[in-house]
Amino acid sequence: MPSKEQDMFDISYVFESIDSFTESIEKHFESVSSSLKDTFRASPWLPDSIKPRPPPSPRRMPVVPMGYLEASRNWVSEHRAVTAGVIAFVGTGAFIIWRRRRSDGAKRRARRAKNGSRTEVVILVGSPHSPLTRSLSSDLERRGFIVYIPVSGLSEEQLVQSESRSDIRPLNFDITSPSSTEETIQKLHTHLTTPQNPISNAPSHTLHLTSLIFLPGSPFPTGPVTSLSPAIWSDTLNTRLLAPFTAIHAFLPLLISQSSSLLFLSPSITPSLAPPCQAAESVVAGGLQQYISTLRKEVASQGVNVVQFQLGYFDYGYGSGEQQQLVLNQHLSRAEITSQRLEQKQAAAKKSPKGTSLRELHNGVFDTIVRGKGRNGTVFIGLGSRTYDLVGKLVPNGILGWMTTPRKAHMQEKLESERSPERSAEWERVSDDEGYVYPRRR
């Protein structure tokens, strides 16, 4: 057997050698033949009839233009990463738009008793003069809530009653008097737990405190730290920190017994950047943030939902109280008054960008107190709220300081203008019936 296998191997080797030898000879003759043809073809002394013919040109297939579908398919196969990014971006944007439209189109109504009476109570702790307090109270009342606004005087009580809505009610609440505060809370607790019979021969029902909402107050004092006196700091800390802490201390037992939610609505743009000349607002925002974080951990196990709303820029419209209003002069004609109003509106529209609609804030508050949105967390609403928060956290402090620090000459001019006696003689303070104060030039 080994001898036969050796013989077969030798025979196959011989045949392979012969094949390779013949192939090499054929290639050699082909190369010699092609070189001779090229030489004879390039020789000028041979007649054209004797010269070998040139090799035939290769046939070109006609190019068929690709359709749009085929071209798109080829482009997608060549740029897969770009295609995946575009699909992810478009899909995410479409989902966000669809979810927002679905959320805006959903009906938001408070629960009612079987007889149709209102059962949900909301307390708005804010100035009755504020346009945000008026807007939010009107929206909650339209959705079926009973809204209470704490007041500390007869003028504020009359202002709340002037809304002419039976379910927007004043709540006498004086935080400077502990006995009065305790009496008010006791009366409110009795009113909530007492069965209500608005309709005769109908089943009675009890009220439920759904939420306690703290709204932002008046603008903070601004200026360099050296210009803020101890009296200004004392007044700011008392009205912006001590007053809310006292109110929470009074309402907290009632919130725990009713399993209510606690909402804090606070501006976020300035505290996120902590710019110069805004020390009062930054200090108050930092203290309130730590207080909310501690309170949330303490009452989370007791059924109280503590949520903080970081507010951005909102569009209050031209008719709001925060817009500078025109002070009428008895010596001006009606045409002059109308023209001044139009000029004021156009100037306001050019100076300030259009903010987020208050409807988003109203929907966010409702979803939080009824549907539990943002439970024990933070909700960003308003133009620039989340953006400035990220900028304040990610951008280095050196860059932020360079961007927000005004020039020394500008700060010096500002200080001199604030301390100048001519400024007080040039302007006077004019108050309207609602408690707003506007400047008027003499």
C-alpha positions in Angstrom: 0.0 0.0 0.0 2.7 2.6 0.7 4.3 1.9 -2.6 1.1 2.5 -4.5 0.4 5.7 -2.7 3.9 6.9 -3.4 3.4 6.1 -7.1 0.1 8.0 -7.3 1.8 11.1 -5.6 4.6 11.0 -8.1 2.3 10.8 -11.1 0.2 13.7 -9.8 3.3 15.8 -9.2 4.5 15.1 -12.7 1.1 16.2 -14.2 1.1 19.4 -12.2 4.7 20.2 -13.3 3.7 19.7 -16.9 0.6 21.9 -16.6 2.6 24.7 -15.0 5.3 24.4 -17.7 2.8 24.6 -20.5 1.0 27.6 -18.9 4.2 29.5 -18.5 5.1 28.8 -22.2 1.7 30.0 -23.3 2.0 33.2 -21.3 5.5 33.8 -22.7 4.3 33.3 -26.3 1.3 35.6 -25.6 3.6 38.3 -24.2 6.0 38.0 -27.2 3.2 38.1 -29.6 1.6 41.2 -28.1 5.0 43.0 -28.0 5.6 42.1 -31.7 2.2 43.3 -32.7 2.7 46.6 -30.8 6.1 47.0 -32.4 4.8 46.4 -36.0 1.8 48.6 -35.3 4.0 51.4 -34.2 6.5 51.0 -37.2 6.0 53.7 -39.8 7.7 51.9 -42.6 5.1 49.0 -42.8 2.0 49.6 -44.9 -1.3 49.8 -43.1 -2.6 46.7 -44.8 0.2 44.6 -43.3 0.0 46.1 -39.8 -1.9 44.0 -37.3 -5.3 45.3 -36.3 -5.7 47.0 -32.9 -7.4 45.1 -30.2 -11.2 45.7 -30.0 -12.3 48.2 -27.4 -14.2 46.8 -24.5 -18.0 47.2 -24.7 -19.4 49.8 -22.3 -22.7 49.0 -20.7 -25.2 51.9 -20.8 -25.5 53.6 -17.4 -29.1 53.5 -16.1 -29.9 56.5 -13.8 -30.9 55.4 -10.3 -34.3 56.4 -8.9 -34.8 58.4 -5.8 -35.5 55.2 -3.7 -32.3 53.5 -4.9 -30.2 56.7 -4.4 -31.7 57.1 -0.9 -30.9 53.5 0.0 -27.3 53.8 -1.2 -26.9 57.1 0.8 -28.3 55.5 3.9 -26.0 52.5 3.6 -23.0 54.8 3.2 -23.9 57.1 6.2 -25.4 54.9 8.8 -24.3 56.9 11.8 -25.8 60.1 10.4 -29.0 58.3 9.6 -29.3 56.9 13.1 -28.8 60.3 14.6 -31.4 62.0 12.4 -33.9 59.2 13.1 -33.3 59.5 16.9 -33.6 63.3 16.8 -36.8 63.3 14.7 -38.4 60.5 16.7 -37.7 62.1 20.0 -39.0 65.5 18.9 -42.2 63.9 17.5 -42.7 62.0 20.7 -42.3 65.1 22.8 -44.7 67.1 20.6 -47.3 64.3 20.7 -47.0 63.9 24.4 -47.3 67.7 25.0 -50.4 68.0 22.7 -51.9 65.0 24.4 -51.2 66.5 27.8 -52.6 69.9 26.8 -55.7 68.4 25.3 -56.5 66.3 28.4 -59.4 67.5 30.6 -58.2 68.7 34.0 -61.1 68.9 36.6 -61.1 68.5 40.3 -63.1 65.8 41.9 -66.6 66.6 43.1 -69.1 65.1 45.4 -72.0 62.9 44.2 -74.3 65.9 44.4 -71.9 68.0 42.2 -70.5 70.1 45.0 -66.9 71.1 45.3 -64.8 69.1 47.7 -61.1 70.0 46.9 -59.5 72.9 48.7 -56.3 74.7 47.7 -54.5 77.4 49.7 -52.4 80.0 47.8 -49.9 81.8 50.0 -49.0 84.8 48.0 -49.7 88.5 47.7 -53.2 89.2 46.5 -51.7 92.1 44.4 -49.5 89.7 42.4 -50.7 88.8 38.9 -49.5 85.3 39.3 -51.7 84.8 42.4 -54.7 86.2 40.5 -54.0 84.0 37.4 -53.4 80.8 39.3 -56.4 81.3 41.7 -58.7 82.0 38.8 -57.5 78.9 36.9 -57.9 76.6 39.9 -61.4 78.0 40.6 -62.4 77.3 37.0 -61.2 73.7 37.3 -63.4 73.1 40.3 -61.3 73.9 43.4 -62.2 76.0 46.4 -59.3 78.5 46.7 -58.3 80.3 49.9 -55.8 83.2 49.8 -54.3 84.2 53.2 -54.7 87.9 53.9 -53.4 90.1 56.7 -55.5 93.2 56.5 -58.9 94.6 55.5 -57.6 96.0 52.2 -56.2 92.6 51.0 -59.5 90.9 52.1 -61.5 93.4 50.0 -59.2 92.9 47.1 -59.8 89.1 47.2 -63.6 89.6 47.5 -63.5 92.1 44.6 -62.8 89.1 42.3 -66.6 88.4 42.6 -66.1 84.6 42.7 -67.7 82.7 45.6 -65.1 80.0 45.6 -62.1 82.3 45.8 -62.2 83.2 49.5 -59.9 85.2 51.8 -58.4 83.5 54.8 -57.5 85.8 57.8 -54.0 84.7 58.7 -51.7 86.9 60.8 -48.3 85.2 61.3 -47.2 87.8 63.8 -49.7 86.6 66.3 -49.3 83.0 67.4 -52.7 82.8 69.1 -54.5 84.2 66.0 -52.6 81.8 63.7 -53.6 78.8 65.9 -57.2 79.9 66.0 -57.3 80.2 62.2 -55.8 76.8 61.7 -58.3 75.3 64.2 -61.3 76.9 62.4 -60.0 75.7 59.0 -59.6 72.2 60.4 -63.2 72.3 61.8 -64.5 73.5 58.5 -62.8 70.7 56.5 -64.0 67.9 58.8 -67.5 69.1 59.3 -70.0 67.5 56.9 -71.3 69.9 54.3 -75.0 70.0 53.2 -75.2 72.5 50.4 -78.4 70.9 49.0 -81.3 69.8 51.0 -82.2 66.1 51.0 -78.8 65.3 49.5 -76.0 63.2 51.0 -73.5 65.2 52.9 -69.8 65.4 52.1 -66.6 66.6 53.7 -63.9 68.9 52.2 -60.3 67.9 51.6 -57.2 70.1 51.7 -55.5 69.1 48.4 -52.5 71.4 48.5 -50.7 74.3 50.1 -48.9 76.4 47.4 -46.3 79.1 48.1 -45.9 81.8 45.4 -43.0 84.1 44.8 -43.3 87.6 46.3 -42.3 91.1 45.2 -38.9 91.7 43.6 -35.8 91.4 45.7 -33.6 94.4 46.6 -30.6 94.7 44.2 -27.2 96.3 44.4 -23.7 95.5 45.6 -23.4 93.9 49.0 -21.9 97.1 50.4 -25.1 99.0 49.6 -27.4 96.5 51.4 -27.8 97.7 54.9 -28.6 95.4 57.9 -32.2 96.7 57.9 -32.6 95.6 54.3 -31.2 92.2 55.1 -33.4 91.9 58.2 -36.6 92.8 56.2 -35.7 90.5 53.3 -35.0 87.4 55.5 -38.1 88.0 57.6 -40.4 88.3 54.7 -38.8 85.7 52.4 -37.7 83.0 54.8 -39.1 83.5 58.3 -42.6 84.2 57.1 -42.9 81.0 54.9 -41.2 78.9 57.7 -43.8 80.2 60.2 -46.7 79.4 57.8 -45.4 75.9 57.2 -45.0 75.3 60.9 -48.7 76.3 61.4 -50.1 74.3 58.5 -47.9 71.2 58.7 -50.1 69.2 61.1 -53.1 69.9 59.0 -51.2 68.8 55.8 -50.2 65.6 57.5 -53.7 64.8 58.6 -55.1 65.5 55.2 -52.2 63.8 53.2 -51.9 67.0 51.2 -49.2 68.2 48.9 -46.8 71.2 49.5 -45.7 73.2 46.5 -43.0 75.9 46.4 -43.0 78.2 43.3 -39.7 80.1 43.1 -37.7 81.8 40.4 -34.6 80.0 39.2 -32.8 82.1 36.6 -31.0 84.5 38.9 -30.2 81.9 41.7 -28.8 79.5 39.1 -26.3 82.0 37.9 -25.7 83.9 41.2 -24.7 87.1 39.4 -23.3 90.2 41.1 -25.7 92.7 42.7 -28.2 89.9 43.3 -27.0 88.7 46.7 -30.4 88.9 48.5 -32.1 86.7 46.0 -29.3 84.2 45.9 -29.1 83.9 49.7 -32.9 83.4 50.0 -33.0 80.9 47.2 -30.1 78.9 48.8 -31.7 78.9 52.2 -35.1 77.9 50.8 -33.5 75.1 48.8 -31.9 73.5 51.8 -35.1 73.9 53.9 -37.2 72.2 51.2 -34.6 69.3 50.9 -34.7 68.7 54.7 -38.5 69.0 54.9 -39.0 66.6 52.0 -37.0 63.9 53.8 -38.9 64.4 57.1 -42.5 64.3 55.8 -42.1 61.9 52.9 -43.1 58.9 55.1 -46.1 60.8 56.4 -47.9 61.2 53.0 -47.0 64.8 52.2 -45.7 65.4 48.7 -43.2 68.3 48.7 -42.4 69.6 45.2 -40.4 72.6 44.2 -41.2 74.5 40.9 -38.2 76.2 39.3 -39.8 79.0 37.3 -38.3 80.6 34.2 -39.6 83.6 32.2 -43.4 83.8 31.7 -45.5 86.0 29.5 -47.9 87.9 31.7 -49.3 90.0 28.9 -49.6 93.8 28.7 -52.4 94.0 31.1 -50.6 92.4 34.1 -49.6 94.3 37.2 -45.9 93.6 36.7 -45.8 95.5 33.4 -45.2 99.2 33.8 -48.5 101.0 33.4 -49.1 104.5 32.0 -50.0 107.1 34.6 -52.6 109.3 33.1 -52.3 113.1 33.2 -55.4 115.3 33.2 -53.7 117.7 30.9 -53.3 115.1 28.1 -55.9 114.6 25.4 -57.4 111.2 24.6 -55.4 110.9 21.4 -52.2 111.5 23.2 -53.0 109.0 25.9 -53.8 106.4 23.2 -50.6 107.1 21.3 -48.5 106.8 24.5 -50.1 103.5 25.4 -49.3 102.1 21.9 -45.7 103.3 22.2 -45.4 101.7 25.6 -46.7 98.3 24.3 -44.4 98.4 21.3 -41.4 99.3 23.4 -42.2 96.4 25.8 -42.6 94.0 23.0 -39.2 95.0 21.5 -37.2 94.9 24.8 -38.4 91.7 26.4 -38.7 88.3 24.6 -41.9 86.4 24.6 -41.9 84.0 27.5 -43.8 80.8 28.2 -47.5 80.9 28.4 -49.0 80.7 31.9 -51.1 77.8 30.8 -48.2 75.5 31.1 -47.7 76.6 34.7 -51.4 76.1 35.4 -51.3 72.6 33.9 -48.1 71.7 35.8 -49.6 72.8 39.1 -52.8 70.8 38.5 -50.8 67.6 37.4 -48.7 67.9 40.6 -51.5 68.3 43.1 -53.9 65.9 41.5 -51.9 63.4 39.5 -48.8 63.3 41.6 -46.4 64.6 38.9 -42.9 65.3 40.1 -43.5 63.6 43.4 -41.0 64.7 46.0 -38.8 66.3 43.3 -38.2 69.4 41.3 -40.2 70.6 38.2 -38.8 73.0 35.7 -41.3 75.2 34.0 -40.8 78.4 32.0 -38.5 79.7 29.4 -34.8 79.2 30.4 -35.5 77.5 33.7 -33.7 74.2 32.9 -31.1 75.8 30.6 -29.9 78.3 33.2 -29.8 75.5 35.8 -27.5 73.4 33.6 -25.4 76.5 32.8 -25.0 77.3 36.5 -24.0 73.7 37.3 -21.7 72.9 34.3 -20.0 76.2 33.3 -17.0 77.0 35.5 -17.4 79.9 38.0 -14.7 81.9 36.4 -16.5 82.0 33.1 -19.8 82.8 34.7 -18.2 85.6 36.7 -16.6 87.0 33.6 -19.9 86.9 31.7 -22.1 88.4 34.5 -19.8 90.8 36.2 -20.5 94.4 35.0 -17.8 96.9 34.4 -16.4 99.0 37.2 -17.5 102.2 35.5 -21.0 100.9 35.1 -21.3 99.9 38.7 -19.9 103.3 39.8 -22.4 105.1 37.7 -25.2 103.0 39.1 -24.1 103.7 42.7 -23.8 107.4 42.0 -27.3 107.5 40.4 -28.8 105.7 43.4 -27.2 108.0 45.9 -27.8 111.2 43.9 -30.2 113.7 45.5 -31.4 114.8 42.1 -32.8 111.4 41.4 -35.2 111.7 44.3 -36.2 115.2 43.3 -36.8 114.1 39.7 -39.1 111.1 40.3 -42.0 110.6 42.6 -43.9 107.5 43.6 -47.4 107.1 42.4 -49.7 104.4 43.8 -52.8 103.0 42.2 -55.8 101.5 43.9 -54.3 98.0 43.8 -51.2 98.8 45.8 -48.7 99.0 42.9 -46.1 101.8 42.8 -45.1 103.3 39.5 -42.5 106.0 38.7 -43.7 109.3 37.2 -41.4 112.0 35.9 -42.1 115.5 37.1 
